[in-house]
Structures are given as C-alpha cells and as structure tokens.
Amino acid sequence: MGEGIFELKGKSAVVTGGSRGIGLMIAEGLVKAGVRVFISSRKAEVCDEVAANLSKDGECISIPADLSTASGIDHLGSELESQAPELHILVNNAGTAWGAPLEEYPPESFNKVWAVNVQAPFHLTQKLLPQLKAAASPEDPARVINIGSIDGLRVPALENYAYSASKAGIHQLSRHMASALVGHFITVNAIAPGLFPSRMTKFMFENEGAEQALASAIPLQRVGRPEDMAGTVIFLSSRAGSYVTGAVIPVDGGAATLR
Ligand SMILES: NC(=O)c1ccc[n+]([C@@H]2O[C@H](COP(=O)([O-])OP(=O)(O)OC[C@H]3O[C@@H](n4cnc5c(N)ncnc54)[C@H](OP(=O)(O)O)[C@@H]3O)[C@@H](O)[C@H]2O)c1
C-alpha cells in the first residue's frame, strides 16, 4: 500500500522564483525526485546558471520572466504552452516583501507586493489551466501549490503591512481556487512557511548569534531547512497528498500556533 506513494518520476513542474531561497529548495527537491522542472525568475543569467547546475541531477529548464507584469506572465505562459503541454505541478513561490512604518508605507511598494504575491499566482494559474487540466485525472489530480507565509496567519512583529495582507490573501485565494478547480481534478493548497534563511530574511541573520536567538523563539528550536520545504511539496505533489485540497499548511516548527 505504501510503496511508491511519494513517487514523482516523469512529472513536469514549474517553480516560480526557483533561482534562490525557498524556490530553489523546492526545485532541487523536485529535480532529485525525477521531475522535469521549469524555473523562472527575473535575472536571466542567474536563472540559466541555476537551471544548468540543477540539471546535473536531472532535468531543469530556465524560463526567465518578470511576474510583476502582465507581459512577463504572458511570456512564461506561452513558453510553457509549447514546452509543457501537460503540467502536473505548479508552485507559485516567487514573492517580494516591503517593510516601512505605517505612516510612511509607500503606495508603489504596496502595489508591487500585491502584484507579485497575489496577482501573479492568480493570473499564472489561470493561464496554465489548459496544461494543468491536460495532466489531471481523478486518480492523480494536477497540483497547484501557493507559497503563503505565517505572516498571513498571525500579525507579525515586522511592519510589512502589504506583505502580511498579501499572504492572508493568497491563503484565501488558494481555498477559493481549490473550490473552483476541484471538479477538474486540480488540487490547490498553500504552504505557510515560518522562518527560512534566504535573501528575503538575510537581514534577520546578520548579527552574531542571531540564528540561535531566532531559533530559541521557535517551539521546535530551529529555523527551516531545505528538506522541510522540499518534503512538503513532494508530499503535496505525490499520491500521498492527492486527497488534500483547499488546505493551508504551516511549515514553521510550531511558530504560528504553539506556545
Ligand atoms: N524565507 C522565509 O523565511 C519565508 C517565510 C515565509 C514565506 N516565504 C515566502 O517564500 C517565497 C520565497 O521567498 P524567499 O525567502 O526564498 O525569497 P528570495 O530569496 O528573495 O527569493 C525570491 C525569488 O523570487 C524571484 N522573484 C522576485 N520577484 C520576482 C518577480 N517580479 N518576477 C519573477 N520572479 C521574482 C527571485 O528572483 P529574481 O530576483 O531574479 O527575480 C527569487 O528567485 C516568497 O513567496 C516568500 O514570501 C519566505
């Protein structure tokens, strides 16, 4: 019964923001599991280089695009239309954050955060529906996985108003789209990561002893590791996770809910 329940060989996946941080953790995990992975991010050179590196362990293809713009989403969508007519897994991971005091929070930063964190996952999923439907079946649904945040589950200490609101937004959007797509055998779930070292969180780790201090505030006493993120995506993408839809899964060492 349990044999091969995490098997993913032969599937195709897209990971936005797959060039570094959490997206790279996910892309690497999927490539090593035998998935043909497309990664996308703005900096073309970096995206190409990362894809070439990951291809040492399997198959990874770079399609650079700026997902804060409609033309960037269109470009990625049309490239995938020809390169992946059947798409089993879409990971909407690319994200951006902005922090500023409430009185000074700039409207243009608010718009940018929402464009990347909420609008892009919505429009990219919309655009890729034909390929997701082509891969979906009652036995083995296609999977959409949106990367939210625990900042969308509880009020964060940082003054990142647009970010926390966008993450609460992507959680609810995931449930809403799950409801719309369940009849097509496409599951939609969100992962709400806690603290993972990445460029986005680099500033928190800069002082000596910072990681230890941060870890001691997390119930499981450590920050996130690449396998925590890759493992959750592999679960949600495989037969093991095929009955899960409309869920928001915290992967945070208990940070958002435990004491
Ligand atoms: N790290 C954490 O602790 C944490 C916690 C909770 C949630 N998250 C979420 O996890 C996701 C990944 O975050 P991260 O920490 O890995 O951040 P990161 O290190 O800053 O990586 C962000 C990725 O997204 C890409 N990206 C940014 N803006 C883009 C755009 N307009 N178009 C296309 N790609 C774009 C970046 O590449 P380019 O710059 O080249 O475009 C990069 O590949 C985000 O959704 C974030 O909110 C992170």
The ligand as an SDF file (V2000), in Angstrom:
LIG
                    3D

 48 52  0  0  0  0  0  0  0  0999 V2000
   12.2790   32.9340    3.7320 N   0  0  0  0  0  0  0  0  0  0  0  0
   11.3060   32.8850    4.5940 C   0  0  0  0  0  0  0  0  0  0  0  0
   11.5210   32.7800    5.8060 O   0  0  0  0  0  0  0  0  0  0  0  0
    9.8620   32.9130    4.1160 C   0  0  0  0  0  0  0  0  0  0  0  0
    8.8670   32.7770    5.0890 C   0  0  0  0  0  0  0  0  0  0  0  0
    7.5460   32.7600    4.6830 C   0  0  0  0  0  0  0  0  0  0  0  0
    7.2300   32.8560    3.3380 C   0  0  0  0  0  0  0  0  0  0  0  0
    8.2240   32.9980    2.4130 N   0  0  0  0  0  0  0  0  0  0  0  0
    7.8110   33.0750    1.0080 C   0  0  0  0  0  0  0  0  0  0  0  0
    8.5800   32.1690    0.2370 O   0  0  0  0  0  0  0  0  0  0  0  0
    8.7030   32.6620   -1.0990 C   0  0  0  0  0  0  0  0  0  0  0  0
   10.1780   32.6980   -1.4850 C   0  0  0  0  0  0  0  0  0  0  0  0
   10.8450   33.5980   -0.6080 O   0  0  0  0  0  0  0  0  0  0  0  0
   12.4150   33.5620   -0.3180 P   0  0  0  0  0  0  0  0  0  0  0  0
   12.5870   33.7910    1.1240 O   0  0  0  0  0  0  0  0  0  0  0  0
   13.0060   32.3710   -0.9630 O   0  0  0  0  0  0  0  0  0  0  0  0
   12.8360   34.9270   -1.0790 O   0  0  0  0  0  0  0  0  0  0  0  0
   14.0790   35.2810   -2.0180 P   0  0  0  0  0  0  0  0  0  0  0  0
   15.3030   34.6090   -1.5480 O   0  0  0  0  0  0  0  0  0  0  0  0
   14.0570   36.7570   -2.1070 O   0  0  0  0  0  0  0  0  0  0  0  0
   13.6860   34.6350   -3.4280 O   0  0  0  0  0  0  0  0  0  0  0  0
   12.6400   35.1900   -4.1960 C   0  0  0  0  0  0  0  0  0  0  0  0
   12.6150   34.5180   -5.5550 C   0  0  0  0  0  0  0  0  0  0  0  0
   11.5560   35.0910   -6.3250 O   0  0  0  0  0  0  0  0  0  0  0  0
   12.0990   35.6950   -7.5130 C   0  0  0  0  0  0  0  0  0  0  0  0
   11.3330   36.9040   -7.8080 N   0  0  0  0  0  0  0  0  0  0  0  0
   11.2000   38.0180   -7.0420 C   0  0  0  0  0  0  0  0  0  0  0  0
   10.4450   38.9260   -7.6760 N   0  0  0  0  0  0  0  0  0  0  0  0
   10.0930   38.3770   -8.8710 C   0  0  0  0  0  0  0  0  0  0  0  0
    9.3400   38.8340   -9.9870 C   0  0  0  0  0  0  0  0  0  0  0  0
    8.8020   40.0710  -10.0340 N   0  0  0  0  0  0  0  0  0  0  0  0
    9.1830   38.0040  -11.0510 N   0  0  0  0  0  0  0  0  0  0  0  0
    9.7370   36.7620  -11.0440 C   0  0  0  0  0  0  0  0  0  0  0  0
   10.4640   36.2810  -10.0270 N   0  0  0  0  0  0  0  0  0  0  0  0
   10.6520   37.0900   -8.9570 C   0  0  0  0  0  0  0  0  0  0  0  0
   13.5850   35.9740   -7.1850 C   0  0  0  0  0  0  0  0  0  0  0  0
   14.4370   36.0420   -8.3330 O   0  0  0  0  0  0  0  0  0  0  0  0
   14.7520   37.4720   -9.0840 P   0  0  0  0  0  0  0  0  0  0  0  0
   15.0800   38.4620   -8.0190 O   0  0  0  0  0  0  0  0  0  0  0  0
   15.8820   37.1900  -10.0240 O   0  0  0  0  0  0  0  0  0  0  0  0
   13.5010   37.7970   -9.8150 O   0  0  0  0  0  0  0  0  0  0  0  0
   13.8890   34.7300   -6.3610 C   0  0  0  0  0  0  0  0  0  0  0  0
   14.0890   33.6240   -7.2050 O   0  0  0  0  0  0  0  0  0  0  0  0
    8.0440   34.0320   -1.1110 C   0  0  0  0  0  0  0  0  0  0  0  0
    6.7130   33.9150   -1.5810 O   0  0  0  0  0  0  0  0  0  0  0  0
    8.0600   34.4280    0.3520 C   0  0  0  0  0  0  0  0  0  0  0  0
    7.0570   35.3500    0.6660 O   0  0  0  0  0  0  0  0  0  0  0  0
    9.5370   33.0510    2.7770 C   0  0  0  0  0  0  0  0  0  0  0  0
  1  2  1  0
  2  3  2  0
  2  4  1  0
  4  5  1  0
  4 48  2  0
  5  6  2  0
  6  7  1  0
  7  8  2  0
  8  9  1  0
  8 48  1  0
  9 10  1  0
  9 46  1  0
 10 11  1  0
 11 12  1  0
 11 44  1  0
 12 13  1  0
 13 14  1  0
 14 15  2  0
 14 16  1  0
 14 17  1  0
 17 18  1  0
 18 19  2  0
 18 20  1  0
 18 21  1  0
 21 22  1  0
 22 23  1  0
 23 24  1  0
 23 42  1  0
 24 25  1  0
 25 26  1  0
 25 36  1  0
 26 27  1  0
 26 35  1  0
 27 28  2  0
 28 29  1  0
 29 30  1  0
 29 35  2  0
 30 31  1  0
 30 32  2  0
 32 33  1  0
 33 34  2  0
 34 35  1  0
 36 37  1  0
 36 42  1  0
 37 38  1  0
 38 39  2  0
 38 40  1  0
 38 41  1  0
 42 43  1  0
 44 45  1  0
 44 46  1  0
 46 47  1  0
M  CHG  2   8   1  16  -1
M  END
$$$$
